[in-house]
Amino acid sequence: MSLIIINNIRCYANHGCLPHEAVIGGHYRVDIRIDADLSAASVSDDLSQTIDYCDVQRIVSREMMQRSKLIEHVAKRIGDTLMKSLPRIQHLNVSLTKIAPPMGGDVESVTVELQFER
C-alpha cells in the first residue's frame, strides 16, 4: 500500500449543538489519509490510475456544508462518501478539527478521528 495525505483542508461551516453555532459558524480543518495501491500510477503517470486530490477536496467541502450538531457525524459522512465514491481507497483516516470551540475556556481545538476500511 501507498499513502496519499491531504492536510489542512480549511472550511467554514455551521456545525455545533449550540444555537448560535448554526448562525455564526466557525472554522474547521480536515486532514485525510488514504491507503491505496498507487503502483500503476507511479509507473504510468496517468491520473486515472490514482486518486484525484481534487475529488477528495470537493467531497470534503460538500459534506462540510451540510450542517450537523456533532463533528463525529460530519467525519462519518465524509468517510462514507469518500469510500463510496473512490473505490481505489483501501483504508481511510478522516481527522476533523473544530478550531476554537465554544467551550467556556481557552481551547485551541477539538479533533475527532475516524478510520474506514474496505
C-alpha atoms as one frame of an Amber mdcrd trajectory, in Angstrom:
protein
   0.000   0.000   0.000   0.941   3.601  -0.524  -0.280   6.761   1.137  -1.919
   9.935  -0.064  -2.100  12.505   2.729  -4.097  15.686   2.239  -3.522  18.084
   5.113  -5.417  21.097   6.337  -8.453  21.337   4.083  -9.827  24.545   5.573
 -13.584  25.067   5.796 -16.021  27.475   7.379 -19.220  25.702   8.450 -22.128
  25.851  10.872 -21.759  22.668  12.921 -22.451  22.503  16.635 -25.031  21.825
  19.313 -25.386  25.452  20.405 -28.000  27.576  18.593 -25.566  30.393  17.829
 -23.201  27.952  16.064 -25.895  27.403  13.419 -25.969  31.138  12.759 -22.386
  32.288  13.281 -20.455  29.172  12.209 -16.806  28.507  12.775 -13.501  27.367
  11.306 -12.658  23.721  10.710  -9.727  21.717   9.411  -9.959  18.313   7.746
  -6.985  16.001   7.259  -7.323  12.918   5.062  -5.013   9.907   4.971  -5.667
   7.394   2.192  -4.060   3.969   1.814  -4.301   2.703  -1.754  -2.325   0.789
  -4.340  -0.558   3.541  -6.274   1.961   1.303  -8.062   0.348   1.577 -11.518
   0.074   5.368 -11.308   3.667   5.690 -10.126   4.816   3.975 -13.322   2.265
   5.259 -15.856   1.993   8.917 -14.771  -1.750   8.536 -15.520  -4.259  10.371
 -13.306  -6.942   7.752 -13.972  -4.843   5.173 -12.099  -4.706   7.075  -8.835
  -6.969   9.086  -6.560  -7.533  12.644  -7.738  -6.854  15.014  -4.826  -9.363
  17.466  -6.277 -12.129  14.854  -5.986 -11.238  14.359  -2.317 -11.314  18.098
  -1.632 -14.674  18.524  -3.403 -16.256  15.703  -1.396 -14.907  17.081   1.890
 -16.143  20.594   1.102 -19.592  19.366   0.064 -20.038  17.287   3.233 -18.781
  20.129   5.430 -21.514  22.403   4.034 -24.258  20.068   5.315 -24.966  21.107
   8.908 -24.643  18.621  11.770 -24.618  19.028  15.525 -21.632  16.727  16.008
 -18.306  16.733  14.180 -18.314  12.953  14.640 -21.342  12.833  12.336 -19.658
  15.039   9.733 -16.461  12.957   9.792 -18.516   9.778   9.270 -20.346  11.301
   6.299 -17.033  12.390   4.768 -15.528   8.928   5.206 -18.588   7.091   3.914
 -18.787   9.302   0.827 -15.073   9.003   0.055 -15.189   5.206   0.392 -18.263
   5.003  -1.857 -17.006   7.468  -4.471 -13.364   6.398  -4.722 -13.113   2.600
  -4.978  -9.302   2.595  -5.051  -9.242   3.545  -1.346  -8.428   0.536   0.842
  -8.037   2.290   4.195  -9.033   5.827   5.113  -8.450   8.084   8.096 -10.590
  11.226   8.436  -9.490  13.766  11.028 -11.880  16.685  11.583 -10.828  19.584
  13.792 -13.070  22.311  15.166 -10.970  25.443  15.707 -11.664  27.471  18.881
 -14.755  25.548  20.007 -17.149  27.457  22.304 -16.379  25.527  25.494 -16.251
  28.332  28.037 -12.483  28.187  28.240  -9.338  28.790  26.233  -9.273  25.692
  23.990  -7.384  25.817  20.704  -9.243  22.971  19.012 -11.056  19.665  19.311
 -10.400  16.823  16.863 -12.233  13.601  16.062 -10.550  10.922  14.022 -12.405
   8.085  12.307 -10.993   5.149  10.368 -12.607   3.289   7.481 -11.608   0.058
   5.804 -12.755  -1.911   2.787
